[in-house]
Amino acid sequence: MKLKKLIHFIKSDLSPLEKLGIAILLVGHLLAAYHSFGFHHPDEHFQIFEFAHAYLGLSNTAHLPWEYTAQIRPWFQPFLHVIVMKAALVANLYDPFKIAFLCRAIYGLLNVWMLFTLWRSFRVRFMLNEIWWPLIAGVWFFPYIHVRTSSENLAGIFLGFAFLQLWKPLVRRGPHWFKAGLLFGFAFLARYQIALGLVGIAVVLFVQARRITLDHLKMGAGFVIPVVLGVVLDRIGYGNWVFTAYRYFTVNLVDGIAATFNPYPWYQYFIWILQLNPFVSIPLFAGFATYLVRHRRDVLSAFTFTFFFLHLFITNKEYRFLFPILNFVPFMVAVAYDGYARVVARRAFWISYALVSFLAFYASAMRGAAIHTLWPSETYSHYHEPGDRWVSNRDFKNLAQTAYYNISDINLTVVHSSEELVQTLRQGGKWNVIIDGKLEDALTQELVDVVSHGGCWRISTSYPDILFAWREQFPIIKRLIFKGYYQCDMGAGA
């Protein structure tokens, strides 16, 4: 019955622009789920997939990161992956590569659902022009960050649905306080830093009512339930009773462990806003700030401002920490700039926007994760044949992530110089060559020169060849991590 209602809704209740936006989201997220193998940050892999893999007894816990021993990682999200893995094992369909793709696709589709429901809510609350929806759907970074199996992404999904329970312009009975608290609790369970934004919500709600109301208590009761569930799951995962939220606070903030990772000054996020695609990031931040000023009593403003502001004073900074609130920024920008909707609807704007978005869309949805990509694992899964021989400048077989992807049976030769690579290829036959390193390293450049002039075929690289060709003209390119996969067939006895 629900499926029939959904089909009827899509056919009858959606405007052409809404259908266009949904199509953009679906295509972008599914392509990104397929292509964006690997992980944006090691935590995305080691604290999710590897935890679940070890719990199922498919590997031991010796290779797990230090967070496992410190017992500061909540088991809620890993257990979600355990369910998917266990179902595949029972059905005798388990394949780590396909499981990783399936999880990325699920995260992506949940985000598509969440974004569209947010759009419906914002459109009604602020009487937005429909032209904004395809623009929001085409935001270039959405596909990439939405298929990440990271705690930031999962927390962002729960946050989106939580705010929908508070606004409820489409529901006559008003806010669903208990459901909102429940979803905020799950967002907190996915990523404890969500508490920074919840402080802002608590302050605004108290100031508005000037007292603690029954509705506030309902939301608090809903919040407590996931927290208690998390304690039970942590007991199952670690084998002993532990409150990981408290452990996380004491280890990272009281003991100062977090400050040892990526220490930056308080203004670093503003520098990144100026550096990371400023033609997009600056207008987005300006619209975000405008919304905060105009709607400063809104619960969304309270959450996003407090979340962003308090992150400024945490020494450990990474721009991925802000991913949970990025889902809201384009909607807030649409509200701030809605007076310019007629300008946006003009043909010249759409042509320029489409060209820029297409290039950024390609980078976001059609390439692997930008850093720490499990390159040999992916190529092994797609191209491996019995008897294939591999050569690389890195010993991927000894990396900890091989416990999950189980690539220990690869016939891998590790080389440490371009001369060793040449001698290896001269043995004749077919070789798969993996090069992984920074272009500023002489060894990486030498290895690329060998395969480029040695009759090898480029299967895939981490960025277009034209950037590699411009590395001397633009030294900043040399700082990039280069990952390349080549096939070299020297012939028997060559």
N, C-alpha and C positions, 0 to 999 in steps of 0.2 A: 504493500500500500504506500509506504513512504517513497519507494522508488518511482511509482507512478506519479505521485505528487511532485516529486523533483523534476521528472520529465515534463510534466504539464507546466510547472513553474518556468522552466527554461524556455519552453516554446511560447508561452503566452505573456508572462509577466516581465520579461526582460526587454529593455529597449535595445536598438541596434548598437548604441555605444557601449552599453553594459555587456552585450554579447561579445563585442570586439575586445573589451578589456579582459574578460574571462578567457577568451581564446589566447590572447597574448600571455597571460599568466600560465595557463596550462601548457602551452608549447614551451615557454621558457623554462618552467620548473621541471618538466619531464626531460627536456634535453640536458639541463644542468644535472639532474639526478643520474643520467646515463654517463655523461662526460666527466663530471666533477669527482673523479675517483681520488683516493687519498684523503688528506685532511688539511684543513687550514692551519690548525695548531695541534701539536701532539696530544693535548688533553682530549681532543675530539675522538681520538682513537684509543689511547692507552687507558683512559678513565671510563670508557663506555664499552667498546667492543672487547677489549682485553679482559675487563672485569667479568663481563658476561661469559666469555669464552672459558675463563678459568673456573667460574662457578659451575659450569656444565661438565667440568672434568676433562675438557678437551685440551687443556694445558695446565701447567702448575702455576702457582702464584709467585714463583721466584722472580719472574720477569716483570711483574707489575710495578708501577712507579711508587715512589716513596709515600704518596698519599694513602696507599693501601696499608702500609705498616703504621703510619700515623693515624689511620682510621678517621680521616677527615672528608672522605668522599662519600656522599649519600648514595645508597644502593637503589634508589627509586628508578632512575633512568636506566642503569644497567639491567635491572629486572624487566623493564619493558622490552629490551632487546633479547633477554633470555627467553621470553615468551615466543618471539618470532623464531629464534634459533631452535628452540625445543620443538616447535610445530614442524619445522623443516626436517629435523632429525627423525621425528616419529613417522613422517611421510616418506622418509628415505630420499629427501630432495635437498639435503644440506650441501651448500656450496658457499664458501665464505665471500666470494666475489658477488654472487647473486644476492646473498643476504644483505651485503653492504648496499647494493643498488636498491633493493626493495626498501630498506630503511630510509635511504635518501629520498626515494619517491614518496613514501608515506609522510615524511616531514614536509616535503614540498607541497603535497596536496592539502595537508592540514593548513598550511599557510595560505594557500589559494582560497580555501573556504573562509578562513579567518579574515583575510583582506577584503573579500567581497561583503561579508557581513558588517565589517567596519565601515565600508563605503556606504551601505544602505543606511546605517545609523547616522553617519556624518551628513549624508545628503538630506535627511529629514530634519536633523537638528539645526543645520545652518543653511538650508535651502540652497545647496550647492548646484551650480551649473553642471550638467552631465558631461560636459567636455572634459572635466577633471578626471573622470574615472579611467579612460584609456591612458591618460598621461601618468596617473599613479601606477597603473598596472605595468607600464613600460619603464619604470624606474630601473636603471641598469643593474644595480647591485642586488635586487631582490632574488633573482634565481640562484645566485651563488651562495648567499648567506642562508637562504631558506632550505637548502638541501643539506646543510651541515648537520651532522648527527652530534651536535654540541649542546652543552647545558644552556648556553645563551639562546640558542634557537628554540629549544623546547620551552624555556621560560617565557620567551617572547610570544609563543603560541598561546600559552595559558593566560598571559597578561591581556592579550587581545580579547579573548572571550570573557575574561573577568570584567573588563571595563564595559563590555556590552551589557552585562547584568546590572551595572550601576546606572547607565544612561537610560536605557529602555524607552526611547521615544516611540518605539513601535509597539510597546506593551502597555496596555491601559492601566494596569495595576501598579505601575511604577517600578522602582528598583527591586531586584531580587537580592537582598542583602546576604542571605545565607549562601546562595550559589556563588555570589561574588567572592565572599570570604573563602569558600571552598577552592575556587580557581586561583585566587591569590596564594592560598596555601600550597597548591601544587606548583605554582611558579616559583615560590620560595624553596620548595623541596628540590626543584631542578637546579636552581642556582641561588645560593644564600645571599648574594649581593642584592637581590630584589628587596631585601629588608630596607635598604637605603631609600628606595622610593616609597615604600609603605609608610615610612615616618612622615613624609609629606602629606599622604592621604589622611593619616590619623590627625594631623594638626589641622588641616582644612576642615574635615568633618566636625571636629570639636569646636572650632571657631565659628562655623556656620550655625551649629545648634546651641553653642554655649554650655553644653552639658553632654554627658554620655547618655545616649538614648537606647531604647530597646532595639532599634535597627542596628546600631553600632554593636551591641552585644550579639545579635544574630550573625553579623559578619565575622566577629571574633570567634564565635563558636564554629562557624564553617572553616575558618583558618586553622583552628586547632586540630581538626580531624586529619588532614593530610600530614601534619607534623607528627601526630601519634603514629599514623601509618608508617611514616618514614623511620621512626624509632624501631618498629617491629621489623621492617625490611632490613634495617642495618643489623639487627640481631641475627637475622637469618644469614645475611651476607658475610659478616665478620665472625660469627660464631660466639659473640658475647654482647652483653648489653652496652651500648655506647650511644651518646647523644652527639652525633657528628656535627650538628650546627654549633654546639658549644666548643667541641674540639677544633672545629675550623676557625672559630674566633680566637681561641687562645693560642693556637699554633701560628696562625698567619699574622694576627695583629698584636697580641700581647707578647709573644715570643719573637715577633719581628721577622718571621721567615719570608712572608710575602714581599717585604721591602728589599730582599736580596735579589728578586727577579725584576728585570726591566725597570730599574729606578729612573724616574723622570721628574722634572720640576712640575709644579702645579699647572702651568700653562701649556703643557705638552699637547693636550687634546686640541687646543686652538691652532697650534702649529700644524697638526695633522689635517685639520679642516682646510687650512690654506694649501697644503701640499697635495692631498688626495683629490685630484680632479676638481680644482677650485672653481671652474666654470659651472659645476653642478653643486658642489658642497657649499659655496658661499651663499647663493640664493636660497638653498635649503635651510641653512642655519639662520639666515635673516628672516625667513618666513616662520621658522620655529620660534625665534625670539619674539617676533611680533605677536604670535598666538599667545605666548606666555604672558605678555604684557596685557593684551586685550581680554584675556580669559583667565586671569590670575586666580580666581576663586574656583575654577574648574578642577575636579579631582585629577584629570589627566595632566593638567598643567602642574599641579602639586607633585604628582608622582615623577614626571619626566624632569622637572627642574631639580627636585631634591636628588634624584638618582644621578643626574649629570653633575650637579654642584658638588655633592659629597665625593664623587669619584675624582674630582680635581685634587683632593687632599690625601688620596691614597697613593703612596709612593709607587707601587707596582702598577704601571699603566700599559694597556694595549688597546688598540681601537676596537677589538672584538668585544671588549667589556661593555661597549655601548650598543651592541647589536640588539638587545632586548627592547630598546625604545625606538629603534630605527623604523619599525613597522608603522609607528604613529606619525612620524615626521612629515611624510608627503601629504597626509590628510590635514595636518595642522597647517602646512604651507598652502594647501588649496583654500582653506578657510581664510588665511591671511591675505591671499592674493585674489580672492574671488571677484573683486571689483574689476579685475583685468581679464575676465573670462572672454569678452568679445575680442580682445587682442589675441588671446590664445587660440581662438577658433579660426583665425585667418590662415589662409593657405600657405603663406610664406613661413609662418611659424611652424606649421606642421611639417613642411618639407625639410627645414633645417633640423627640427627636433627628430624626425625620422632618421635622417642621415647619421646624426650623432648617436642616437639610441641604437641603431643597427650595429655600429662599430663596438659600442660598449656592451651591447647584448651578446655579440660574438665572444668578447673577452670573458663575459660572466657565465654564459651558458654552454659554450662549446669547448672550453679548455679544462684541464685538470686543476685541482686545487693548487694555488699559487706556490705554496711552500710545503716542504716535508711530504711530497707526493710519493706514494708507494709505487714508483715507476716500474721496477722489475716485476712486482706482483701483478700489476695490471697487464703489462705486455705478456707476461707468462700465461695469464688466463686467456688472453685473446689470440695469441699467435703460437703458443707452444705446440710442438710436435715431438713424438718420441725420438730421441737422439739429437735434438737440438743442442747446440753448444753456445754458451754465453760467455762474454768477456766484459769486464767493467773495471773502473778505477776504484770501486767501493765493494767491500765484502758484504753484500746485502744479506747473505745467508746467516750472518751472525748478528744482524739487527734484531732487536727485541720484537718488532712487529711481525716477524716471520712466524711467531707462535700462532697467531690468528690465521694468517694466510697460508701457512703450511707449504712453503716453497723450498723446503730443505733438500728436495731431490733435484734441484736445478744443477746441471753440470756447468758450474761457474768457475772461470779463470780470472783471478784478480791481477791486474797489472799496475805497476807503479811508475811507469815512464812510457813515453811514446815509442822508444826502442822495443820495449817488451810487447807493446801492442802490435807493432810491425812483425816481430818474430812470431807471435801467436797466429796472426792472420796468414803468414806464409806457410803455415802447416797445411793449408789447403782446405777446401770444403766450405760449408756454410757456417757463418758465425753471426750471432746476434750481439750487437755491441751497445752497451748502456754507458753513457757518460753523464756524470753527476758532479757538479762543482760550480764555483763562481768563475765568471769569465776573466776576472782580474788575476786568477791563478794561472801561472804559466803552463802548468800541466794540463789544465782543462783546454786551453787554446791549442796546445800541441796535439792533444788527442783528437780534437775537432778537425784540425788540419789533416791528420792522417786519414780519417774516414772520408773527409770531403774530397781528397785527391787520390783516394785509393780504390776507386771503383765501387763504393758502397752506396746503398740507397737509403735516403732519409725517410724513415717511416713516420716519425713524429718528434717534434721538439716543443719545449715549454713556451716558446714564443716564435713569431714569424722570423724567417731567415733574414728579412731586411734589417731587423734590429741587430742581428749578429753582424751583418755587413757594416753597420754604422757604429760599431763599438769604438772605433778609434776617433771618429768625429765627435761622439758624445760619450765621454768617459763614464757618465753615470750608469750607462748600460752595463758596464763591466761589473757593477756591484750586484747585478741580478744573479739569481741562482739559475744555472743552465742545466737542463735535463734533456738529453737526446737519446732516441732509440734508432739504431741503424741496422741494416742487414747487409752483410758482406759475403759474397760468394766468390771465393778465389779459385774455385775449380779444384778437382782432385790433383794433388801433387803440385799445385802452383807454388 
